[in-house]
């Protein structure tokens, strides 16, 4: 008997365990920001959007509320390699959107330091296909790591939202699986 940490959201299956998500999804692409220029923590060159291959990341107010930092994996920082994305949301930016130029059937991310110190409500997600649910819970201790993996109807964007601002959240190890091209068949 196999036991998976899986929650059902509206129209989607949500995984809270990275290994289970990767075991079910099979081959996925990984974006861990290692090929993008990053800065050491403490420097604050913030931007309003980040583009990497088929992925564009923006926040709800188009303000310079995003940064890529470089620090070897330690608690509260990168979960893979050295680079990681920080969404500060220190003012009015209540959501962050990951938009893809290709349709996806699965998406997963490590979410670090959500729920500390001021969050009391969950981080939620919604896709442009209508799937939605809880991505991370609060409150949590400092430097906590949570995982959110979603398998759902084909989508090209996923938005994470929160009601409490004034605290940075880290995203790293973004996994995604594209929808096969129509008419594509496996030969073997």
C-alpha positions as CSV (number, residue, x, y, z in Angstrom):
1,X,0.0,0.0,0.0
2,X,1.5,3.3,-1.1
3,X,0.7,6.5,0.9
4,X,1.1,9.9,-0.8
5,X,0.7,13.3,0.7
6,X,-1.8,14.6,-1.7
7,X,-4.6,17.2,-1.3
8,X,-7.4,17.7,-3.8
9,X,-8.0,21.3,-4.8
10,X,-10.6,22.6,-7.2
11,X,-9.9,20.6,-10.4
12,X,-6.3,19.8,-9.5
13,X,-4.3,17.3,-7.5
14,X,-1.9,19.1,-5.1
15,X,1.2,17.4,-3.8
16,X,2.9,18.6,-0.6
17,X,5.8,16.1,-1.0
18,X,8.4,16.7,-3.7
19,X,9.5,13.1,-4.1
20,X,5.9,11.9,-4.5
21,X,5.2,14.7,-7.1
22,X,8.3,13.8,-9.1
23,X,7.5,10.1,-8.9
24,X,4.0,10.7,-10.4
25,X,4.9,13.3,-13.0
26,X,7.8,11.5,-14.5
27,X,10.1,13.6,-16.8
28,X,9.9,17.3,-15.9
29,X,11.9,20.4,-16.8
30,X,13.7,22.2,-13.9
31,X,14.2,25.9,-13.5
32,X,16.5,26.7,-10.5
33,X,17.7,30.1,-11.7
34,X,21.3,28.9,-12.0
35,X,21.8,30.4,-15.5
36,X,20.5,33.8,-14.6
37,X,22.5,36.7,-13.1
38,X,22.0,36.9,-9.3
39,X,23.3,39.0,-6.5
40,X,24.5,38.3,-3.0
41,X,21.8,38.6,-0.2
42,X,21.8,42.0,1.3
43,X,22.1,43.8,-2.0
44,X,18.7,44.8,-3.3
45,X,18.7,45.3,-7.0
46,X,15.0,44.4,-7.4
47,X,13.2,44.0,-10.7
48,X,9.5,43.9,-11.8
49,X,9.8,40.8,-14.0
50,X,12.2,37.9,-14.7
51,X,12.4,36.0,-18.0
52,X,14.0,32.6,-18.4
53,X,13.3,30.5,-21.5
54,X,9.6,29.8,-21.7
55,X,9.0,31.4,-18.3
56,X,8.1,35.0,-17.3
57,X,7.6,35.9,-13.7
58,X,5.7,39.1,-12.7
59,X,4.1,40.5,-9.6
60,X,0.6,42.0,-9.2
61,X,1.7,45.6,-9.2
62,X,4.5,45.5,-11.7
63,X,6.8,47.1,-9.1
64,X,10.4,46.1,-8.5
65,X,9.4,43.5,-5.9
66,X,11.5,40.5,-7.2
67,X,15.1,39.6,-6.9
68,X,17.5,36.8,-7.7
69,X,20.0,36.1,-5.0
70,X,23.0,33.8,-5.0
71,X,23.8,31.9,-1.8
72,X,24.7,28.2,-1.5
73,X,21.9,26.1,-0.2
74,X,21.4,26.8,3.5
75,X,18.3,27.0,5.6
76,X,16.0,29.8,4.4
77,X,17.7,30.1,1.0
78,X,18.3,28.1,-2.1
79,X,17.1,24.5,-2.2
80,X,19.0,23.6,-5.3
81,X,22.3,25.1,-6.4
82,X,23.0,28.7,-5.3
83,X,20.5,31.0,-7.0
84,X,16.9,31.5,-5.9
85,X,14.0,33.9,-6.5
86,X,12.8,36.2,-3.7
87,X,9.3,37.8,-3.9
88,X,9.5,40.6,-1.3
89,X,5.9,41.8,-1.5
90,X,6.7,44.5,1.0
91,X,4.1,47.0,-0.2
92,X,1.1,46.2,-2.3
93,X,2.2,43.2,-4.3
94,X,-0.2,40.5,-3.2
95,X,0.4,38.0,-5.9
96,X,3.2,36.6,-8.1
97,X,2.5,35.0,-11.5
98,X,4.5,32.4,-13.4
99,X,3.5,32.6,-17.1
100,X,4.7,30.0,-19.7
101,X,4.8,30.3,-23.5
102,X,3.8,26.6,-23.6
103,X,0.9,24.7,-22.0
104,X,1.7,22.8,-18.9
105,X,0.0,19.8,-17.2
106,X,2.1,19.9,-14.0
107,X,4.0,22.5,-12.0
108,X,5.9,22.2,-8.7
109,X,8.0,24.6,-6.6
110,X,9.9,24.7,-3.3
111,X,8.5,27.6,-1.2
112,X,10.9,28.7,1.6
113,X,10.2,30.9,4.6
114,X,6.4,31.4,4.0
115,X,4.4,31.7,7.2
116,X,7.1,33.5,9.2
117,X,6.9,35.9,10.9
118,X,3.7,37.7,10.0
119,X,1.6,35.3,7.9
120,X,-1.4,33.8,9.4
121,X,-3.3,32.8,6.2
122,X,-2.3,30.4,3.6
123,X,-0.5,31.1,0.3
124,X,-3.0,30.1,-2.4
125,X,-2.7,29.3,-6.1
126,X,-4.9,29.6,-9.2
127,X,-4.2,28.6,-12.8
128,X,-5.6,30.3,-15.9
129,X,-7.5,26.9,-16.5
130,X,-9.5,27.5,-13.3
131,X,-7.7,25.1,-10.9
132,X,-7.0,26.5,-7.4
133,X,-6.1,25.5,-3.9
134,X,-3.6,26.0,-1.0
135,X,0.1,26.1,-1.9
136,X,1.6,26.6,1.6
137,X,0.3,27.0,5.1
138,X,1.0,29.5,7.9
139,X,2.2,30.1,10.5
140,X,5.5,28.3,10.2
141,X,8.9,28.7,11.9
142,X,11.7,30.7,10.2
143,X,13.5,29.1,7.3
144,X,10.8,26.5,6.8
145,X,10.6,24.7,3.4
146,X,7.2,23.7,1.9
147,X,6.5,22.1,-1.5
148,X,3.6,22.6,-3.8
149,X,3.1,20.4,-6.8
150,X,0.0,20.7,-9.0
151,X,-1.3,18.3,-11.7
152,X,-4.3,19.7,-13.5
153,X,-6.0,20.8,-16.6
154,X,-3.6,22.3,-19.2
155,X,-2.6,25.9,-18.2
156,X,-0.1,28.6,-19.2
157,X,0.0,30.6,-16.0
158,X,-0.1,30.0,-12.2
159,X,-0.6,32.8,-9.7
160,X,0.3,32.6,-6.0
161,X,-1.6,35.0,-3.7
162,X,-1.4,36.1,-0.1
163,X,-3.2,38.5,2.1
164,X,-0.3,39.5,4.4
165,X,2.6,41.5,2.9
166,X,5.9,42.7,4.4
167,X,7.8,39.5,4.3
168,X,9.9,37.9,1.6
169,X,9.1,34.4,0.2
170,X,11.7,32.3,-1.7
171,X,10.9,30.1,-4.7
172,X,13.4,27.6,-6.0
173,X,13.4,24.3,-8.0
174,X,10.5,25.1,-10.3
175,X,9.4,21.9,-12.0
176,X,7.1,21.8,-15.0
177,X,5.8,19.3,-17.5
178,X,4.5,20.4,-20.9
179,X,1.4,19.1,-22.5
180,X,2.3,16.8,-25.4
181,X,1.7,18.2,-28.9
182,X,-1.6,17.0,-30.4
183,X,-1.1,14.0,-32.6
184,X,2.2,13.1,-30.9
185,X,2.5,9.4,-30.2
186,X,5.1,7.3,-28.6
187,X,6.7,4.8,-30.9
188,X,8.4,1.8,-29.5
